[in-house]
Amino acid sequence: MSRQIRLVLIVLLFAVCANTQGQEKNGFSVADALIPTDEIHSGGPPRDGIPAIDSPHFVSAGAAGYLKAGETWAAFR
Protein backbone atom coordinates (compact mmCIF):
# COMPACT_ATOMS: atom_id res chain seq x y z
CA MET A 1 0.00 0.00 0.00
CA SER A 2 1.42 3.34 -0.93
CA ARG A 3 2.44 5.85 1.68
CA GLN A 4 -0.12 8.38 0.45
CA ILE A 5 -3.01 5.94 0.79
CA ARG A 6 -1.89 5.05 4.32
CA LEU A 7 -1.73 8.74 5.21
CA VAL A 8 -5.25 9.32 3.84
CA LEU A 9 -6.59 6.34 5.78
CA ILE A 10 -4.97 7.57 9.01
CA VAL A 11 -6.43 11.06 8.54
CA LEU A 12 -9.87 9.58 7.89
CA LEU A 13 -9.58 7.39 10.97
CA PHE A 14 -8.74 10.40 13.13
CA ALA A 15 -11.62 12.38 11.59
CA VAL A 16 -14.11 9.61 12.37
CA CYS A 17 -12.80 9.24 15.93
CA ALA A 18 -12.96 13.00 16.51
CA ASN A 19 -16.53 13.08 15.20
CA THR A 20 -17.66 10.40 17.65
CA GLN A 21 -16.06 12.17 20.63
CA GLY A 22 -18.70 13.74 22.85
CA GLN A 23 -21.44 11.40 21.72
CA GLU A 24 -21.80 10.13 25.30
CA LYS A 25 -22.04 12.10 28.52
CA ASN A 26 -22.54 10.73 32.03
CA GLY A 27 -23.09 7.28 30.53
CA PHE A 28 -25.91 8.39 28.21
CA SER A 29 -25.89 8.93 24.47
CA VAL A 30 -26.16 12.60 23.52
CA ALA A 31 -25.88 12.05 19.78
CA ASP A 32 -29.40 13.47 19.24
CA ALA A 33 -29.35 16.04 22.05
CA LEU A 34 -31.70 18.98 21.55
CA ILE A 35 -29.63 21.26 23.80
CA PRO A 36 -25.90 22.01 23.69
CA THR A 37 -24.04 19.16 25.38
CA ASP A 38 -21.89 21.59 27.36
CA GLU A 39 -25.09 22.54 29.23
CA ILE A 40 -25.64 18.95 30.41
CA HIS A 41 -24.24 18.40 33.90
CA SER A 42 -23.90 15.28 36.00
CA GLY A 43 -26.37 14.95 38.82
CA GLY A 44 -27.55 12.04 40.91
CA PRO A 45 -26.43 8.46 40.58
CA PRO A 46 -24.72 7.23 37.43
CA ARG A 47 -26.52 5.22 34.78
CA ASP A 48 -27.86 1.99 36.35
CA GLY A 49 -26.78 3.37 39.74
CA ILE A 50 -30.15 2.62 41.34
CA PRO A 51 -30.67 -1.13 41.64
CA ALA A 52 -33.96 -2.66 40.56
CA ILE A 53 -36.42 -3.83 43.17
CA ASP A 54 -36.78 -7.44 42.09
CA SER A 55 -38.75 -8.77 45.06
CA PRO A 56 -40.61 -5.91 46.75
CA HIS A 57 -42.24 -6.44 50.14
CA PHE A 58 -45.86 -5.23 50.21
CA VAL A 59 -47.83 -4.35 53.33
CA SER A 60 -51.36 -3.11 53.83
CA ALA A 61 -51.91 0.53 54.81
CA GLY A 62 -53.02 -0.55 58.26
CA ALA A 63 -49.87 -2.61 58.80
CA ALA A 64 -47.60 0.23 57.72
CA GLY A 65 -46.97 1.80 61.13
CA TYR A 66 -44.54 4.30 59.65
CA LEU A 67 -47.38 6.12 57.81
CA LYS A 68 -48.83 9.00 59.74
CA ALA A 69 -52.13 10.84 59.21
CA GLY A 70 -51.64 13.84 56.95
CA GLU A 71 -48.54 12.50 55.18
CA THR A 72 -48.51 12.34 51.40
CA TRP A 73 -48.26 8.83 49.97
CA ALA A 74 -49.41 6.83 46.99
CA ALA A 75 -51.14 3.48 46.68
CA PHE A 76 -51.32 1.28 43.59
CA ARG A 77 -53.59 -1.61 42.77
N, C-alpha and C positions, 0 to 999 in steps of 0.2 A: 504494500500500500504506500502510495507516495506521501511524502512529508506534508504536502499541502492538504491532502484529503484528511490526514490525521489531525492537522491543526484545525480544519473546519469542523470536524467531528467533536473535538475537545471544546471548541467555542460553543457549539450547539448544546453540548452536554451542560456546560456552565450556565447557558441561557435558560435551559429548561429547569435546572435546579434552582436558579435565582427566582424564576417565575413561581415555583411551588413554595418558596419560603413565605411564611406568614399565612399560610392556608389553614393553620391550626393555632388556636389560642386557648389556653387553660384546659386543654384536652378536648376541645370541641372544634369542629370544622367551621371556618369562617369564610369559606370560598364564596358563598352567596350572601355575605353580610350586607344588610341594607344601610348600615351606619359605618363610618370610618373605623377600622379595626383598632386604631390607636385610642379610641374612646371606650373600648371594652376593657374593663378592669376585673381582676380576679376578686371573688368574694364568696365566702362560704366554703363548703367542702369541695374537694376536687371531683371530677367526673367519677361516678360509681363510688363516691366516698360515703354514702349513706347505705348501709346494708339493707337488703330486702327483709321484710317480715314474712318469713316462710310459714311459721306456725303460730299465728296470733292467739292470745288467750282472751276469750270473751267472757264478760260478766254482765249480769243484769244491772239495771240502774239502781235497784234497791241494794244490791250486794256491793256496789262501788262506794265504799265508805269515804273515799277521798273526794267525792263530789259534794259540793255544798250548795244550798239554796241560793239562787241569784247568780251563780257562775255560768258563764257561756260554755256550752258544749254541743256536740252534734251526735246524733244517733242515726244509724243506717239499718235498714232491713234488707 
